[in-house]
Amino acid sequence: MDKKYTIKDIAKLAGVSKGTVDRVLHKRGKVSPAALDKVNEVLKVIDYEPNLIARNLKNNKIYRICILLPDPEIDPYWRPCLNGIDDAVKEFKAYNLVIETFYFNPEKKKSFLKTNEAVLKLSPDAVLLAPLFHKETVDVIEKYHSLNIIVNTFNNQVESSFVKSFVGQDLFRSGRVAAKLIDSITGNGQIAIVHIDETYKNAIHMQEKERGFRTYFDEKENSAYTITTLKLKNPNVEISFNTFLNENPEVTGIFVTTSKAYQIAKIISDFKSKKIRVVGYDLIDENVTYLNQGVIDFMIHQNQKRQAYLGITSLVEHFLFQKEIPEMILLPIDIVNAENAEYYMV
């Protein structure tokens, strides 16, 4: 069993006082170069690792982490995040941590700003933020930074040098994966890239996926496809898409860049003239229903639960173990079909 070395043990091995060892370990006070070398040599030999958790508990420091999340009751895409947050809270419940979740309406900038104002008043040590409104997000990140509050983001990237870490997927690469899937199940014809309810708050997210999708086919020799971009808005999705299908009978594949593939699948399931292949995103209940029915062929799983969990744990490990927070954590691009969907629904 490995020996647990105390400050007294280290002082004896180094031939210095306990006070000198304490100053070296805690990086406080003055220590002569000779004494510093002696202590560091002993630490190296015994492979000393400080008990950072015990130190934090002793200091009675309570770290507060606030998560700003779009309300899952309004947009169910975010519902799996709650499980990821719960997992992180349970894992670290024994430590001096306060982890709180604050919801905002993903359709209203005022709600987003009001929620951030409430969090700012709490002066947390860190926030985990799902950025939907680009300009407003950049502004609030600057406010957090001015108060020395660490900011991690997840799901959507935002251009700010004050963001410590991003957790999510490579959206450009996921678009290429979607293109490869469409290519493998259609063969030729017309492909429609469908953006549903595109606004300035999510345009970058959708455009990166489209850019990856188009790049795949641009690089493909002798491609027999034509690609059209279609922007649809609720409540007129059904009327607009039906019109598009009637005017474009050569459509063989649909790539939906959001979690709303089910809206397209519903229309296609009633369109009996031919089989149209569909690739979309996210395992919300409505999408899984059409996936199991064979109307949607593939879903790309963005793993919102894992994103939220990793966003929190990277902050916790920084505070408890003094680990560096990685600048970027990219999740695998999981391809889901009717045969393996149940394994992702646990």
C-alpha positions in Angstrom: 0.0 0.0 0.0 1.4 3.4 -0.9 2.6 5.5 2.0 0.6 8.7 2.7 3.3 11.4 3.4 2.5 14.2 5.8 4.2 17.6 5.9 6.2 16.3 8.9 7.5 13.4 6.8 8.4 15.6 3.9 10.2 18.1 6.2 12.2 15.3 7.8 13.3 13.9 4.4 14.2 17.3 3.0 16.0 18.4 6.2 13.9 21.6 6.5 11.2 22.9 8.8 7.5 22.0 8.5 6.8 25.7 8.0 9.1 25.7 4.9 7.3 22.7 3.5 3.9 24.3 4.1 5.0 27.5 2.3 6.2 25.4 -0.7 3.1 23.3 -0.9 0.7 26.3 -0.6 2.9 28.7 -2.7 2.9 31.4 0.0 5.6 33.2 1.9 9.4 33.3 1.1 11.5 30.2 0.7 15.2 30.1 0.0 16.2 28.6 -3.4 18.2 25.9 -1.6 15.3 24.9 0.6 12.9 25.0 -2.4 15.1 22.6 -4.3 15.3 20.2 -1.4 11.6 20.1 -0.9 10.8 19.8 -4.6 13.3 16.9 -4.9 11.6 15.0 -2.1 8.2 15.7 -3.7 9.4 14.3 -7.0 10.9 11.2 -5.4 7.7 10.4 -3.4 5.4 11.4 -6.3 3.5 13.7 -4.0 0.0 14.7 -4.9 -1.8 17.2 -2.7 -5.3 16.3 -1.4 -7.0 19.2 -3.1 -10.5 18.1 -2.0 -9.5 18.0 1.6 -7.9 21.4 1.2 -11.1 22.9 -0.3 -13.3 21.4 2.4 -11.0 22.7 5.1 -11.1 26.2 3.5 -15.0 26.0 3.6 -15.1 27.4 0.1 -18.4 26.8 -1.6 -18.3 27.0 -5.4 -21.5 28.1 -7.2 -22.1 27.0 -10.7 -25.2 28.3 -12.6 -26.6 26.7 -15.7 -28.6 28.8 -18.1 -30.9 26.5 -20.1 -33.7 27.0 -22.6 -36.9 25.9 -21.0 -37.5 22.2 -22.0 -41.2 22.7 -21.6 -41.1 25.1 -24.6 -38.5 23.3 -26.6 -38.2 19.5 -25.8 -34.8 19.4 -27.5 -33.3 20.5 -24.2 -35.0 18.0 -22.0 -32.1 15.4 -22.0 -29.9 18.1 -20.5 -31.8 17.8 -17.2 -30.6 14.2 -16.9 -27.0 15.3 -17.5 -27.3 18.0 -14.9 -28.8 15.6 -12.4 -26.0 13.1 -13.0 -23.3 15.8 -12.3 -25.2 17.0 -9.2 -25.4 13.4 -7.8 -21.7 12.7 -8.6 -20.4 15.7 -6.7 -23.0 16.1 -4.0 -20.5 15.3 -1.2 -18.4 18.4 -2.0 -18.7 22.1 -1.4 -20.7 22.9 -4.5 -23.9 24.6 -5.4 -25.2 23.7 -8.9 -28.3 25.6 -10.0 -30.3 25.6 -13.2 -32.1 28.7 -14.5 -34.5 28.5 -17.4 -35.3 31.1 -20.1 -37.7 31.2 -23.0 -35.8 30.2 -26.1 -38.1 32.3 -28.2 -37.7 35.6 -26.3 -34.5 37.7 -26.0 -36.0 39.6 -23.0 -36.3 36.3 -21.1 -32.7 35.4 -21.9 -31.5 38.8 -20.7 -33.6 38.8 -17.5 -32.4 35.3 -16.5 -28.8 36.4 -17.0 -29.4 39.4 -14.8 -30.7 37.2 -12.0 -27.6 35.0 -12.3 -25.2 38.0 -12.3 -26.7 39.1 -9.0 -25.7 35.8 -7.4 -22.0 36.3 -8.4 -21.4 32.6 -9.2 -17.9 31.2 -9.7 -18.9 29.9 -13.1 -21.8 29.7 -15.6 -22.6 27.0 -18.2 -24.5 28.7 -21.0 -26.5 27.6 -24.0 -26.1 30.5 -26.3 -29.1 31.1 -28.6 -29.2 34.9 -29.1 -25.7 35.7 -30.5 -25.4 39.5 -29.8 -27.0 39.3 -26.4 -24.9 36.2 -25.5 -21.7 38.1 -26.4 -22.7 41.0 -24.3 -23.6 38.9 -21.2 -20.3 36.9 -21.5 -18.4 40.2 -21.3 -20.3 41.1 -18.1 -19.4 37.7 -16.6 -15.8 38.1 -17.6 -15.6 41.6 -16.0 -16.7 40.0 -12.7 -14.1 37.1 -13.0 -16.9 34.6 -13.6 -15.8 31.6 -15.8 -18.1 30.9 -18.8 -18.5 27.6 -20.5 -20.8 27.2 -23.4 -22.5 24.1 -25.0 -24.4 23.0 -28.0 -23.9 26.3 -29.9 -20.6 28.0 -30.4 -20.3 31.8 -30.0 -17.4 33.9 -31.0 -16.0 35.4 -27.8 -12.4 35.3 -26.4 -14.0 35.3 -23.0 -15.5 31.8 -23.3 -13.3 29.3 -21.4 -14.7 26.1 -23.0 -17.2 24.9 -25.6 -18.8 21.4 -25.4 -20.7 20.1 -28.5 -20.2 18.7 -31.9 -18.3 19.7 -35.0 -21.3 21.0 -36.9 -19.4 21.2 -40.2 -18.3 17.6 -39.9 -21.8 16.5 -38.9 -23.1 18.1 -42.1 -20.6 16.0 -44.1 -21.8 12.9 -42.3 -25.4 13.7 -43.2 -24.3 14.1 -46.8 -22.6 10.7 -46.8 -25.7 9.1 -45.4 -27.9 10.7 -48.1 -25.5 9.7 -50.8 -25.4 6.1 -49.6 -29.2 5.6 -49.7 -30.3 7.7 -52.7 -27.8 7.4 -55.6 -28.9 10.5 -57.6 -31.6 13.1 -58.0 -32.5 16.3 -56.2 -31.7 16.9 -52.5 -33.3 19.5 -50.3 -31.6 21.0 -47.3 -34.4 22.1 -45.1 -34.0 24.8 -42.4 -37.1 25.1 -40.2 -37.7 28.3 -38.2 -34.3 29.7 -39.1 -33.6 33.0 -37.2 -30.5 35.0 -36.5 -30.2 33.2 -33.2 -29.7 29.7 -34.8 -28.6 30.7 -38.3 -24.9 30.0 -37.7 -25.7 26.6 -36.3 -27.7 25.6 -39.4 -25.4 27.2 -41.9 -22.4 25.3 -40.6 -24.2 22.0 -41.1 -25.3 23.1 -44.6 -21.7 24.1 -45.4 -20.4 20.7 -44.4 -23.2 19.0 -46.4 -22.5 20.9 -49.6 -18.7 20.6 -49.3 -19.1 16.8 -49.3 -20.9 16.9 -52.7 -18.6 19.6 -54.1 -15.7 17.3 -53.5 -17.5 14.3 -55.0 -16.5 13.5 -58.6 -19.3 13.1 -61.2 -22.0 13.9 -58.7 -25.5 13.3 -60.1 -27.2 15.5 -57.5 -28.7 18.9 -57.5 -29.0 20.6 -54.1 -31.6 23.1 -53.1 -31.9 25.0 -49.8 -35.4 25.4 -48.5 -36.2 27.7 -45.5 -39.6 27.0 -43.9 -41.3 28.7 -41.0 -44.1 27.6 -38.7 -47.1 27.6 -38.9 -46.7 27.3 -42.7 -44.3 24.4 -42.9 -46.8 21.9 -44.2 -48.3 24.1 -46.9 -44.9 25.4 -48.1 -43.3 21.9 -48.2 -46.2 20.3 -50.0 -45.9 23.0 -52.6 -42.2 22.4 -52.9 -42.7 18.6 -53.4 -45.3 19.2 -56.1 -43.0 21.6 -57.9 -40.0 19.4 -57.5 -40.9 15.8 -58.3 -37.3 14.8 -58.7 -36.6 15.1 -54.9 -35.1 11.9 -53.6 -33.5 13.1 -50.3 -34.2 15.6 -47.5 -31.6 16.8 -45.0 -33.3 18.6 -42.0 -30.8 20.7 -40.1 -32.8 21.0 -36.9 -34.6 18.7 -34.4 -37.9 19.2 -36.4 -37.4 16.4 -38.9 -40.7 15.0 -37.7 -42.6 17.9 -39.3 -41.2 16.9 -42.7 -41.6 13.2 -42.0 -45.3 13.7 -41.3 -45.8 15.3 -44.7 -43.7 12.7 -46.5 -45.6 9.8 -44.9 -48.8 11.2 -46.6 -46.9 11.7 -49.9 -47.5 8.2 -51.4 -46.1 8.7 -54.9 -42.5 7.6 -54.1 -40.0 7.0 -51.3 -38.1 10.1 -50.2 -35.1 9.6 -47.9 -34.8 11.7 -44.7 -31.8 12.5 -42.5 -32.2 14.7 -39.5 -31.1 15.5 -35.9 -31.9 14.5 -32.4 -33.8 11.8 -30.6 -36.9 13.6 -29.4 -40.0 11.4 -29.2 -41.6 12.6 -32.4 -38.5 12.0 -34.5 -38.0 8.5 -33.0 -41.6 7.6 -33.9 -41.0 8.3 -37.6 -37.6 6.7 -37.4 -39.1 3.4 -36.2 -41.8 3.7 -38.9 -39.0 4.0 -41.5 -40.1 7.4 -42.7 -36.9 8.9 -41.3 -33.9 6.9 -42.3 -31.2 8.3 -40.0 -30.9 10.7 -37.1 -27.6 12.3 -36.0 -27.5 12.3 -32.2 -26.1 15.4 -30.6 -26.2 13.9 -27.1 -27.5 17.0 -25.2 -27.3 15.0 -22.0 -23.6 14.4 -22.3 -23.0 18.0 -23.4 -24.5 19.4 -20.2 -22.8 16.8 -18.0 -19.3 17.5 -19.5 -19.9 21.3 -19.4 -20.5 21.0 -15.6 -17.8 18.4 -14.7 -15.0 20.3 -16.5 -15.8 23.3 -14.2 -16.1 21.1 -11.1 -12.8 19.4 -11.7 -11.2 22.8 -12.2 -12.4 24.0 -8.9 -11.8 20.8 -6.9 -8.7 19.4 -8.6 -7.2 22.5 -10.2 -7.5 20.8 -13.6 -7.2 22.9 -16.7 -10.5 23.5 -18.5 -10.1 22.2 -22.1 -10.8 24.9 -24.7 -13.0 22.5 -26.6 -14.7 19.2 -26.0 -16.1 17.7 -29.2 -18.5 14.8 -28.9 -18.7 11.9 -31.4 -21.2 12.2 -34.2 -23.5 9.3 -33.5 -25.6 7.8 -36.4 -28.9 6.4 -35.2 -31.4 4.3 -37.2 -34.4 2.1 -36.3 -32.1 -0.8 -35.4 -30.1 0.9 -32.7 -32.3 3.8 -31.5 -33.5 2.0 -28.4 -29.9 1.8 -27.0 -29.8 5.6 -27.1 -33.1 6.1 -25.3 -31.9 4.8 -21.9 
